[in-house]
């Protein structure tokens, strides 16, 4: 029996989504423990299980969520929490500027959904793939994003449940180290040549200097912009930027 075009398209989309899920495994392995840690902290700050899970569904921004529950726990107002989260998430403007040229073939609703689920980790996975193999099918991109999002939600639910019904010390089990270790692993995946090592070390050094100087969340943005600018300046003449399509 000959398959019609619709069946072939569905099968191909399913295969692409499965590939995306496989590519998301490193992110998922990091998100489960970090989501768990967030859930515990949210519960400690007085949020219900449903509120913690809702934050992970609708906000889906790890560092911002962790900062938010910390501010909630200290009794900070809505304005302070909103402004802090805005400053922390300014880095997404840099991510969007890099990814935008690669997403021209998506329609509007696909671009909206894709941007909604972009995080530091999924950005690292996507940008590395774009440089090496080009832009895959939308089903594969969403397979990465949605799998990571689901892992974050599951981790949040488990953490919030543990925080309500059990005594769980995240530091005693080293769960709090999962986030930096995941970023280190994703950084290693991005490094392909010596220039990348130089830029990575420079960004880390500048970020540390700015942080020790007392700068708040803007130290991440400033260190990133300076290091990226240096990366453009040291690129050999005639070599095209990585984000051209």
C-alpha positions as CSV (number, residue, x, y, z in Angstrom):
1,X,0.0,0.0,0.0
2,X,1.4,3.4,-1.0
3,X,1.5,6.0,1.7
4,X,0.0,9.4,0.9
5,X,1.8,12.6,1.3
6,X,0.1,13.4,4.6
7,X,1.2,10.2,6.2
8,X,4.7,10.7,5.1
9,X,4.7,14.3,6.5
10,X,3.4,13.1,9.8
11,X,6.0,10.3,10.0
12,X,8.8,12.7,9.1
13,X,7.7,15.3,11.7
14,X,7.5,12.5,14.3
15,X,11.1,11.4,13.5
16,X,12.3,15.0,13.6
17,X,10.6,15.5,17.0
18,X,12.2,12.3,18.3
19,X,15.7,13.6,17.2
20,X,15.0,16.8,19.0
21,X,14.1,14.9,22.2
22,X,17.4,13.0,22.0
23,X,19.3,16.2,21.5
24,X,17.6,17.7,24.5
25,X,18.8,14.9,26.9
26,X,21.8,16.8,28.2
27,X,19.5,19.8,29.1
28,X,16.9,17.5,30.6
29,X,19.5,15.8,32.9
30,X,20.4,19.3,34.2
31,X,16.8,20.6,34.4
32,X,15.4,17.8,36.5
33,X,17.6,18.5,39.6
34,X,17.6,22.2,39.1
35,X,13.8,22.2,38.7
36,X,13.7,20.1,41.9
37,X,15.8,22.6,43.7
38,X,13.5,25.4,42.5
39,X,10.5,23.5,43.7
40,X,11.9,23.0,47.1
41,X,12.9,26.7,47.4
42,X,9.5,27.8,46.2
43,X,7.8,25.6,48.8
44,X,10.1,27.1,51.5
45,X,9.1,30.6,50.3
46,X,5.5,29.8,50.9
47,X,4.3,29.0,47.3
48,X,1.9,26.1,46.8
49,X,2.7,23.2,44.6
50,X,0.3,24.6,42.0
51,X,1.9,28.1,42.1
52,X,5.4,26.7,41.7
53,X,4.4,24.5,38.8
54,X,2.4,27.4,37.2
55,X,5.5,29.6,37.4
56,X,7.6,26.9,35.6
57,X,4.9,26.5,32.9
58,X,4.3,30.2,32.2
59,X,7.6,31.8,33.1
60,X,10.1,29.1,32.3
61,X,13.3,31.0,33.2
62,X,15.4,29.2,35.7
63,X,17.6,31.9,37.1
64,X,14.7,34.4,37.2
65,X,12.5,31.9,39.0
66,X,15.1,31.2,41.6
67,X,15.7,34.9,42.1
68,X,11.9,35.5,42.3
69,X,11.3,33.0,45.1
70,X,14.3,34.4,47.0
71,X,12.7,37.9,46.7
72,X,9.3,36.5,47.7
73,X,10.8,34.9,50.7
74,X,12.3,38.2,51.8
75,X,8.9,40.0,51.3
76,X,9.9,42.0,48.3
77,X,7.2,43.9,46.4
78,X,5.9,43.1,42.9
79,X,7.7,46.1,41.4
80,X,11.1,45.0,42.8
81,X,10.6,41.4,41.6
82,X,9.5,42.5,38.1
83,X,12.4,44.9,37.6
84,X,14.9,42.3,38.8
85,X,13.6,39.6,36.5
86,X,13.6,42.1,33.6
87,X,17.3,42.9,34.2
88,X,18.2,39.2,34.6
89,X,16.5,38.3,31.3
90,X,18.0,41.1,29.2
91,X,20.5,38.6,27.9
92,X,17.7,37.1,25.9
93,X,18.0,40.1,23.6
94,X,21.5,38.9,22.7
95,X,20.2,35.4,22.1
96,X,17.3,36.6,19.9
97,X,19.6,38.8,17.8
98,X,21.8,35.7,17.0
99,X,18.9,33.3,16.4
100,X,16.6,35.6,14.4
101,X,18.4,35.3,11.0
102,X,18.0,31.5,11.2
103,X,14.3,31.4,11.8
104,X,13.0,33.3,8.7
105,X,11.3,30.1,7.3
106,X,9.1,29.8,10.3
107,X,5.6,31.3,10.3
108,X,4.6,33.8,13.0
109,X,3.0,31.4,15.5
110,X,6.0,29.1,15.3
111,X,8.4,31.9,16.0
112,X,6.3,33.0,18.9
113,X,6.3,29.5,20.4
114,X,10.0,29.0,19.7
115,X,10.9,32.3,21.4
116,X,8.7,31.5,24.4
117,X,10.7,28.4,25.2
118,X,14.2,29.6,24.6
119,X,16.6,29.4,27.6
120,X,20.3,29.7,28.0
121,X,20.7,25.9,27.6
122,X,18.4,25.5,24.6
123,X,20.1,28.5,23.0
124,X,23.5,26.8,23.4
125,X,22.2,23.6,21.8
126,X,20.5,25.3,18.9
127,X,23.3,27.8,18.1
128,X,25.9,25.0,18.0
129,X,23.7,22.9,15.7
130,X,23.0,25.9,13.4
131,X,26.7,26.6,13.0
132,X,27.6,23.0,12.2
133,X,24.6,21.6,10.3
134,X,22.2,24.4,9.5
135,X,18.6,24.9,10.6
136,X,16.7,21.6,11.0
137,X,12.9,21.1,10.6
138,X,10.7,23.0,13.1
139,X,9.5,19.7,14.6
140,X,13.1,19.0,15.7
141,X,13.5,22.5,17.1
142,X,10.3,22.2,19.1
143,X,11.3,18.6,20.2
144,X,14.3,20.2,21.9
145,X,12.5,23.1,23.5
146,X,9.4,21.2,24.7
147,X,11.4,18.2,26.1
148,X,13.5,20.6,28.1
149,X,10.4,22.5,29.3
150,X,8.7,19.3,30.3
151,X,11.8,18.2,32.3
152,X,11.8,21.6,34.1
153,X,8.1,21.2,35.0
154,X,8.5,17.7,36.3
155,X,11.5,18.7,38.4
156,X,9.5,21.6,39.8
157,X,6.6,19.4,40.7
158,X,8.8,16.9,42.5
159,X,10.7,19.6,44.3
160,X,7.6,21.4,45.5
161,X,6.1,18.1,46.6
162,X,9.2,17.2,48.6
163,X,9.2,20.7,50.1
164,X,5.7,20.3,51.3
165,X,5.7,16.7,52.5
166,X,9.3,15.9,53.3
167,X,12.4,17.6,54.7
168,X,14.9,17.9,51.8
169,X,18.2,19.8,52.0
170,X,19.3,20.5,48.4
171,X,22.8,21.5,49.5
172,X,23.4,18.2,51.4
173,X,22.9,16.3,48.1
174,X,24.8,18.7,45.9
175,X,21.7,19.5,43.8
176,X,22.6,23.2,43.9
177,X,25.7,22.4,41.8
178,X,23.7,20.9,38.9
179,X,23.1,24.3,37.2
180,X,26.8,25.5,37.0
181,X,27.9,22.0,36.0
182,X,25.3,21.9,33.2
183,X,26.5,25.3,31.9
184,X,30.1,24.0,31.9
185,X,29.1,21.0,29.9
186,X,27.2,23.2,27.4
187,X,30.2,25.5,27.1
188,X,32.5,22.6,26.3
189,X,30.1,21.6,23.5
190,X,30.3,25.1,22.0
191,X,34.1,25.3,21.9
192,X,35.5,24.3,18.5
193,X,38.8,26.3,18.2
194,X,41.3,28.3,20.1
195,X,39.5,31.6,19.6
196,X,36.4,30.2,21.4
197,X,38.6,29.3,24.4
198,X,40.0,32.8,24.5
199,X,36.5,34.4,24.4
200,X,35.1,32.0,27.0
201,X,37.9,32.7,29.4
202,X,37.7,36.5,28.8
203,X,33.9,36.5,29.4
204,X,34.4,34.5,32.6
205,X,37.2,36.8,33.8
206,X,35.2,40.0,33.0
207,X,32.1,38.6,34.6
208,X,34.0,37.8,37.8
209,X,35.6,41.2,37.9
210,X,32.3,43.0,37.4
211,X,30.6,40.8,40.0
212,X,33.4,41.4,42.6
213,X,33.1,45.1,41.9
214,X,29.6,45.1,43.2
215,X,27.7,45.1,39.9
216,X,24.3,43.4,40.0
217,X,22.8,41.2,37.3
218,X,24.1,43.6,34.5
219,X,27.5,42.1,34.9
220,X,26.4,39.1,32.8
221,X,25.2,41.4,29.9
222,X,28.3,43.6,30.1
223,X,30.8,40.8,30.2
224,X,29.0,39.0,27.3
225,X,28.9,42.1,25.1
226,X,32.6,43.0,25.7
227,X,33.7,39.4,25.0
228,X,31.6,39.1,21.9
229,X,32.9,42.4,20.6
230,X,36.5,41.2,21.1
231,X,35.6,38.0,19.3
232,X,34.4,39.9,16.3
233,X,37.5,42.1,16.3
234,X,40.0,39.2,16.4
235,X,38.2,37.2,13.6
236,X,40.5,36.9,10.6
237,X,39.8,39.4,7.8
238,X,37.4,38.1,5.3
239,X,35.9,35.4,7.6
240,X,32.1,35.6,7.8
241,X,30.4,35.7,11.2
242,X,28.9,32.5,12.4
243,X,25.3,33.7,12.4
244,X,25.1,34.4,8.6
245,X,22.8,32.3,6.7
